[in-house]
Amino acid sequence: MNILLLGAGGREHALAWKLAQSRFIADEGGTLYAAPGNPGIGQCTTLVSLDAGDHATVIAWCEAHSVDFVVVGPEAPLVDGLADSLRGAGIAVFGPSKAAAQLEGSKGFTKDLCERAGIPTAGYVRASSLAEATAALDRFAPPHVLKADGLAAGKGVVIAETREDADEALQEMFGGVFGAAGTEVVLEEFMEGEEASFFALTDGATIVPFGTAQDHKRVGEGDTGPNTGGMGAYSPARVLDPVLRGDAIERIIAPTVRQMAEEGMPYSGVLYAGLMLTPEGPKLVEYNCRFGDPECQVLMMRLESDLGEYLYAAATGSLASLPPPRFSADVAMTVVMAAKGYPGTPEKGGKIGGIERAEAGGAKVFHAGTALRDGHLVAHGGRVLSVTQRGQSVAEAQHKAYLAVDEIDFPTGFCRRDIGWREIARESA
């Protein structure tokens, strides 16, 4: 089987690394392509130059290279309807349709769907103007949760501690700080609790749990500073115990899949549910229609089953034929090394060395924002590397991950030094 993976970040490097081990590629002589990829992805795939926004060209290229299956890594091509175009051409694709991808493409769409399906989530108001949003603030006590409705690269959420901060944030949002994503804003009730991520594969009927993780969104240690796309993660998130996982499937995941099918938008792909563990039980924070980044890195580090088989089964409606996926009992942790200035304007061009030393100690370093310049690996984005390790506990995985981080020479980079701190505190209690 020939497979094309679309994307260029740390998530896609993790997917490429695991797909390269699939029997479709390793045992059956298939070729794994990636577009556009990055230097790390290029180590385990054949890189090609394709624009995921040009559907006709992607389809023509797949047909010319006998590609049987396309895995779409990031959310933007899914929201743009690429999966529909590929399916229309008879090419199997992992990822939801344009209609179903609204679960990530529009936070307002998801909140409305939750209301129709009785899915537990925070109270909310949708606002399409500054005046409407400002008036809606009166309905909620601070802190105020403000979300750009559309795609904002993981940065479209503002938690304002005071009314004054909320007013200022709304002016910025409607003033264009998040571009078109902020033309509508969702205001939400603040939920108390701990947040964790739950992943499930579905072909529109069968639901297969696919691991848990806990991300660290804030740029600073102790979960301080502005939100980012994610500064590190670990898996499994043991705070999501079997009872809570069952509750999340029964009250959140399954009703979503059922409601989408009933409304003519069957969902196929991965459902990534951000959950708030409240005193009333798990509540949905938001959905993503692709694997998380950096959560994907720790999931792939623990996955023992053939990733290709599960993604293809989700794409072809045959998940019910597979056994539950196997994950290592080990903990996996990833630490994101970002370029100075992130999540604002990152400093590009900084040289990177020492990855081989880090990996010699058992780590896996996934490339995200990297490029090759004059034969040197350099930073080419905000989040640059995901340094990933395994251990028998979160504390051990953290210790080994930071040993690997310290082997990497990246003078213009930085990282948080406390990834996994909540669970480590629980382990030592």
C-alpha positions, 0 to 999 in steps of 0.5 A: 500500500502506498500512503501519503501523509500531509503535514509538516509538524511534530505531530506529522513526524510522530505519525510518519515514524509510526506509519513507517513501521506499519506492515503496509510499508515495512512488510508489504513493499509500500511507499510512505510519502509526506508533503511537505514534511520537514527534515525529520519526516524526511528521514522516514518518508519520501518527501514531495512538494504538494499544496494541500489547498490545491485539491485537484493537484493532490488527487492527480499526484495520488493517482499518478503515484498509485497512492491508496491511502491519504492521512491528513495530519493538520486540521486546516485541510480537513476544514477546507474539505480535502477529505471530501475531494479525495473520497470523491476521487475514490481515494481512502482518507483518514480524516473527517469531511468538511461538514464533520470537521466543523467540530474543530472549525467552529467552536460555536457549531460544537457548542450548539451540537452539544446543546442539541445532544445533551452533552455536558459542557460549559454554558456559552453565548455566541457573539458576532459583534463587539457590542453583542459580546460585551453585553454577554459578559454580564451573564458570566462571573469572572474569570471570563473564557473567550474563544475565537470561533474559527481556527487560530493555531491553538492560540484563540482562547483567552482566559481573562481574570477581570472584566477589564481584561475581558473588555480589552481582549474582546476589542483585540479579538474583534479588531483582528488579532486572530484574523478571520477566526475571530469574526465570531467569538464564543463566551463561556462559563469558566469550569473548575477542574483539571483538564485532560485529553481523550482520544478515540478513533471512529468510522462513524459507527464503531468507537475505539478508545485510543489513549489519553494525555495531559498537555501543558498549554501555557508558555511558562512554568507553573502554567503561567503566561499566554496560551501556546499550541502546547509546551509538552505532554505526557501519556497516559493521563492517569487522572482519567481513570477507567470510570471517568473514561467510561463516563466520557465515552458514554456521555460525550464521545458516543452522543457526538458520533450518534448526533453527527450521523443522525444529522447527515454528517457522519464522523470518520477519523480521530476525535480528540476531546479536551475534557474538564474534570469537574465535580459533576464529572467530565465536561467537554472543553472542545473537540479537535478533528485531528491528533493533538500536538504534542499529544500525538508524540506521546501516544505514538511513543506508547503505541504497540499496535500497527498504526496503519491498520487502525487508521485505514480501518477508520477510513474504510468503515472496518474498525469493528474487525480489529482488536483493541489497540495495544499501548505500552504500560510505560509513561511517555513524556515529550518536552517541546523546545521552542524558539525564543519569542514564541508564542509571539514572533519566534526567532528563526534561523538558530542552529540546532545540534546534538539530536544524535546524542539525545537519541543515543540515550533512548529518546526520540526527537520529533521535528516540528519547526525545523529546516535545513540551511547550508547543510545545517539544521535550523529553527524555522518555526515557533515550536521546533522540537519535541524531545520524547522519552519513556519511563515506568513513572512520570517522574522517570520519564521526565528525568530521562526527557530532560537528560535528552533535552540537555544533550541538544545544542539550541542556543536560541531555544527554550523549554519548560522544565516542569512538564508533568508536574501535577502527576509527579506531585500525585506520584510522590504524595 
